[in-house]
Amino acid sequence: MTWKKAARIMGANCSIDVTLKDFRLMDLQQLTSRIPRRISRLAELSNNLWWSWNLPARELFESIDARLWRTSGHNPVRLLAEVEIKRLDSLAVDQEFLVKYDRAIGEFDSIIKDGNTWVSRNFQGVFKKPIAYFSMEFAVHNSLPMYAGGLGVLAGDICKEASDLGLPFVGVGFMYPEGYFHQRISDEGWQIEHYRQLDFDLAPVSKVTMPDGSQFIMSLSLGDKTVFITAWEVKVGRSILYLLDTNLPENAPGDRELSARLYSAGKDIRLQQEYILGIGGVRLLRLLGIDPAAWHCNEGHTSFLLVELLREHLLAGETFEKAVDKVRAATIFTTHTPVPAGHDTFDESMIERYFCCFWESLALDRERFMSLGQASPGEPFNMTALGMNLSKNINAVSKIHGEVSRRMWQRLYPQTPESAVPINHVTNGIHVPTWLTPGMSKLFEKSFGAEWYQRRHDISFRKAVEAIPDEALWQVHQDRKQRLAHYIREQARQEWGGIDVSSRRLVALGAMLDPEVLTVGFVRRFVEYKRPTLLFKDIERLKTIVRNWQRPVQFIFAGKSHPADYMAKELIHRVYGQATDREFEGRICFIEDYDLHLARYLVSGVDVWLNNPRRLLEASGTSGMKASINGVPNASILDGWWHEGFNGRNGWAIGGTFKPEDPNAEDIQDASELYGLLEEQIIPMFYERDTADIPRRWLKICKEAIASTLFSFSASRMMMEYAEMMYVPIAQSAATVAIQSE
């Protein structure tokens, strides 16, 4: 589709007439100008987040100025903007640095330009157009805090893996200037949210601009007003993210704030955000000359994009039924949660406020439009129902979540048996290069050779993992525990420099952590169904476990609650209260402001990854996969991914699959099971050492955790399934239609 055709379709809502080739990066030249010519491509490298999952590239930036690298939050754009020019001049003639530089640039070029990818080898000529992936949040790196939790982390991992596989891929989301909140816990144990404005000049983003260098702006009718929208570009290897932003002087003050923060508590603002993302996101791609082969909705927040596609077909002269069929044939919808609160719903009056002119212009009546988003007549407008009604390809994110989703959404298909409800599953996976700790990566390279990552799916790889010397694996893990303890204690030390900081608070923040002690981590979003306080069901029994002087145990908690979820805030308050209880002797702590940076320390630095949600409410739970690939076994309820991943040798299952009707009975049963696992299996095995002080039986479980997860629960396996099951058939069908229409 040309931009002229896109402009005709959008009518008065379109204020831009540019093509993709007219867009360019902004400010890259500025950064390049202060770097010596011999190493000038550092600026280009810093502006492509490929470096964030490439170890030689990260080590290259760190070698420029290790202190500044840390204080910049591992942000190379800020590093290059703030490092002294004389330091850059010296590096330009430093042979050791130049070897690292040439290696990183060589790898970068080979990845970005290499046509020999998994997609090109298996589906040559199929993907003439990209996959468009819409998500409310993307977690790619800490330097762009546009994420709240697992949904965004998954979206970021998908962008990276699409790049690795050579899948043409464009993501659409929001550039939140204030992102998600930063968390602080008060002395009384209550979560306090505060926001920081992102410095765009020091972030790996570029404005989308006009040919004359002016800022890209488009307009969008939103109810009875017009909102102006700009866009930012983020390079993620071969993948591209386009991020929408309403913070423009052309907008009213309230509208400038529409894209300021992720997941506003107000429903009206949430609806406007989702309208802008869905409707505005499609129009942005049209204006850029991007005509996707397939459209992928990451959860219901993005479902309005399907309404815009429907509008395009109706304006092109299709009947309503034919337009719906065409939209459904080109779209994928992924549902992520069986928790009702996770599915956005809006009263019909709110939908009417923003869409009445929309449906009238398409000669649709109110009832027909409302029915698109209703699971049953008379129900509120449901964004998940909208996504499912307008998508042929629907998937849950684990096998058991698929079963739950078919039961949950059968009312959309009243004539269909539950087992035949058209909701498939693609179990989530993680981007291994992002989440595998450098120490583990180097151990694999030493043990299996430089090409180990290409062989990770072979049967021989499992045997190779089993053959890793226990001493080497234990040393890597001990190093990660030391790093985690050092990081947490340093945070506490910096806290001590504040005003009126109590010793009670320092203990709660982990100042007394001991890296020699068995360490269990409970790290995730705080919400009731994840049961973060289950561990404290029997306080006296837990104290006995923790205070065993011969075989002590310590617990690390971390995670945020939604600012409007006061029940979840109470859970944080309760955990913090236990962390300050002197009878626990400082062996329980809560680490505040959980983010991607802290996550990398935790998934590799604890000894056991604990997860105890209420059964059938954990859709996937990818954090446990990240721990597992780093040799950290899971102790988890058999839900989400662990229902598929647990094999009896790679960790521990808390209870079985039976779910008591009474939640309190479920809590009592599972808490007892957890205490028993700790007392009878986990603690004895961890402290069982040979004469070399090596826990041989423990390390056998760690190796099995790695071998059973590294490919089976990787983003590469996940994206291969998406490609083979959905992307390829849609792309092939679109190509056939295009040929027939010529």
Secondary structure, 3 states (H helix, E strand, C coil): CCHHHHHHHHHHHCCCCCCHHHCCCCCHHHHHCCCCHHHCCHHHHHCEHHHHHCHHHHHHHHHHCHHHHHHCCCCHHHHHHHCCHHHHHHHCCCHHHHHHHHHHHHHHHHHHHCCCCHHHHHCCCCCCCCEEEECCCECCCCCCCECCCHHHHHHHHHHHHHHHHCCCEEEEEECCCCECCEEEECCCCCEEEECCCCCHHHCCCEECECCCCCECCEEEEECCEEEEEEEEEEEECCEEEEEEECCCCCCCHHHHCCCCECCCCCHHHHHHHHHHHHHHHHHHHHHCCCCCCEEEEECHHHCHHHHHHHHHHHHCCCCHHHHHHHHHHCEEEECCCCCHHHCCEECHHHHHHHHHHHHHHCCCCHHHHHHCCCCCCCCCEEHHHHHHHCCCEEEECCHHHHHHHHHHCHHHCCCCCHHHCCCEECCCCECHHHHCCHHHHHHHHHHHCCCHHHHCCCHHHHHHHHCCCHHHHHHHHHHHHHHHHHHHHHHHHHHHCCCCCCHHHHHHCCCCCCCCCEEEEEECCCCHHHCCCHHHCCHHHHHHHHCCCCCCEEEEEECCCCCCCHHHHHHHHHHHHHHCCHHHCCCEEEECCCCHHHHHHHHHHCCEEEECCCCCCCCCCCHHHHHHHCCCCEEECCCHHHHHHCCCCCEEECCCCCCCCCHHHHHHHHHHHHHHHHHHHHHHHHHCCCCCCCCHHHHHHHHHHHHHHCCCCEHHHHHHHHHHHHHHHHHHHHHHHHHHHC
